[in-house]
Amino acid sequence: MIKKKIFQKKLIKIIEDRYTNWEQKASMIERTIKEEENGEELFKDLIITHKKSKIRKGAASILGYMKNFDIPEELISRIIEENDWTVRYALSKSCAKHMGKDVLDKLIFTFNERINTVEIALKHNLKLIFAESLGYMEMKEAEPILTAMLQDIGKNREKKSIELISQILYSLGEVGDKSTVELLIHYSADNVYTTEGIRNSAEHAIDKIVKRLKFSSKKDLLDAINRE
């Protein structure tokens, strides 16, 4: 135990170094974990169990810059188990960077496995985190997963449904393209099935797509879509 704490203190010192960039930290971490037989395990343990979210986030961020680290199943699971959104953000980005499209299949499997076993009271929050993480990964392949979640909600407009719709729409803004805009316009319309929160989320998502596709305005984007 003492040896573990001493080794992890080495890792934490690198993580907290304010004068070293992420790539340099990643190289230093990779060299350091080679010094210990179970170095990778101890680094992974920082992401999963360290009591300070700042350390968990730092380790998760560095993970994305490491070149020789195989992502274990526990880190995929951790994406939807982590309570701090900043850590989920860093871990989602890093896992997507390392694994590409494969991370989606593994995340879906983990989510489905968990949603079928958690208490009813926890299902809503789990869905929120799942939708949020899909947005963080910024993969076009996540769009049909998110739109399927909207279809499952249907016309239900209870408080929790509105909250989940808003999160899904926000994430669609992170992964969507021109083909997503029609759906977002539907949710931005003022009708009996929308609320101010839903409309604002849809408008925000459209703005994200406008910016990411490098259009100067929403009107320019819509004009381009209409010309196709």
N, C-alpha and C positions, 0 to 999 in steps of 0.2 A: 504493500500500500504506500509506504514512504517513497519507494523508488518510483511508483506511478505518479505521485504528486510532484516529485522533483522534476520528472521528465515533462509533465504537463505544464509546469511553470516555465520551462524553456519555450514551449510552444506559445504560451500566453504572452510571454515577453515579446515574441515576434509579432503576434497578432496586434498587440497594443502599441507597437512602434509607430509613432506619428511621422517619422521622417523617412519611411520606406514605403514605396508604392505596392499595389496589390501583386503585380507580377514578381517583384523582388521578394515579397513575403512568401509567395507560393514556392519559389525556388529554395528559399531558406527552410521552409517547412518540409519540403520533400527531402532535402539533405538531412535534416534533423531526424525525421521519422525512420530513416535508414539506419540510424545509430542504435535503434531499439528494436528488438525482435518483434514485438507487437506494436510498433510505432503507429501504423495506420489505424489500428484499433483504438489506440489512445487518442489520436487526433479526432476520429469519428465520435468518440465518447464526449469530447468537448462540445461538439455540435448538438448532441442529443441531451446531455445531462448537466452541463455547467449551469450553475444557479444564476449567473449574470447573462442577461439577454445580449448585452454588448459583446461578450465573448462568443456566444453562440452565433451571432450574426457575423462577426468578424471571421470566424472559422469557416462558416458557410460561404461567405464571399470569396475567401482565399481559395476554397475548393474549386471554384470556377476557373481559376488561373493555373491550377495544377495540371501537369501533363501526364503523370503516371499514377493515377489513382482510379481504381475501379469503384464505381458507385455501388455500395451494398444495399440490399433491400431495405434495411432499417432506415436509411436516409430518405428513401421514397416515402415510406410510411410516416416519417417524421414531418413531412410537408403538411399533412393534414392533422397531425397530432400536436404540433407546436402552437402555443398560445399567443406568442408575440408575432405580429404581422411583419415586422422588419426582418425577423429570422426566416419566416415563410418566404418572403420576397427573395432574400439572398439565396436560400436553398433551392427554390424553384428555378431561379435563373441559372444557378450552377449545375443543377441536374440536367436541365434542358441543354445547356452548352455541351456537357459531356456526352449525353445519351441521344440527343436529337429526338426524332419521332418516337423512339422506343419508350421514352419516359412517359408519354401519354398512356400507352397501353398498361404500363405498370401502375401508374397513378389511378387509372380507372379501375383496375383489378383491386387495388388497395381500398379505394373508396367503396366499391360495391361490397367488398368483404366486411368493411366496417359498418356501413349503413344498415346491413342486415343483422348486426349483432348489438349495436348500441341501444340504449334506452330511447324511447320516443322523444323525451325532452331534449336529447342531444342531437337528434337527426337534423334539425333545422340549421344549427350552427355548423354542423359537418358539411351540409350542402353549400352554405355560404363560403366556407373555407375552400372547398373543392372548386367552386366557380371562380373565386378570387385567384387561386393558384393557377388555373388554366389561363387567366389573363396575364399573370406575371410571366408565364413562359413565352408569350408572344408568338405562338405558332398558329398558322392558318388552319392546321389540322384540328385545332381545338374548337373551331367554329361550329361544326355539326353537333358536337357534344353539348355546347352551350345552347344552341337553338332547340335541341331535343329537350333540354331542361325547361325551356320556356313553354314548349308544347305540353309537357307534363303538368305544368301549373295551370295552363289553359286560362279560363276566365275567373279563376279564384282570385279575389282581391282582399283577402284577410291581411292583417298587419304583417305577418311573417311572409306571406306570398309577395307582398309589395316590396319588402326588404330584399327578398331573394331575386325578384325580377330586376330590381335596381342594380344589384351586384352583377348579375348576368349581363345586363346591358353595358355596364362599365367595362366588363371583360371583353365583350364583343368589340368595343372600341379599341382594345389592345390587339386583337387578332384579326379583325374583319378587314374587308376591302370594299371595292365598289359593289360587289354582289350582296354585301351585308346592309347597305344603306337603305334599301327599300323596307326591310324589316324594321330598322331603327326609326325610320320616318313614321311607320305605323304606330310605334310606341311613343313617339313624340307628339302625336295628334291629340287634340283636346276632345275626348269623348268619355262615355260612361265607364270605359274599361281602363282609363289611365288616371293617375293622380299627379300632383305637382312633382313629387319625388321621381316617379317613373318618367315623366316627360323630361325633367332636368337630366336624368341619367342618360336617356336616349340622345338628347341634344349634345351632351358632353361626349358621348361615344362618337357621334357624327363628327364633332370638332376634332377628336383624336385622329380619325381616319383622314380628314381633310389635311391635317398637319403632316401625318405620316406619309401620305401619298403626294405631298408637296403641292397641293392646290392652294391658291391664294385666298379662297373663300368657299363657303358651303355652296354658294350659287355656282361657282366654277365647277365644283365637283358634280353637282346635279346636272349641269349643262353637258358635261362630258358623258355622264351616264345616259342621258336622253339621246345623245348623238350615236350611241352604240346600237 
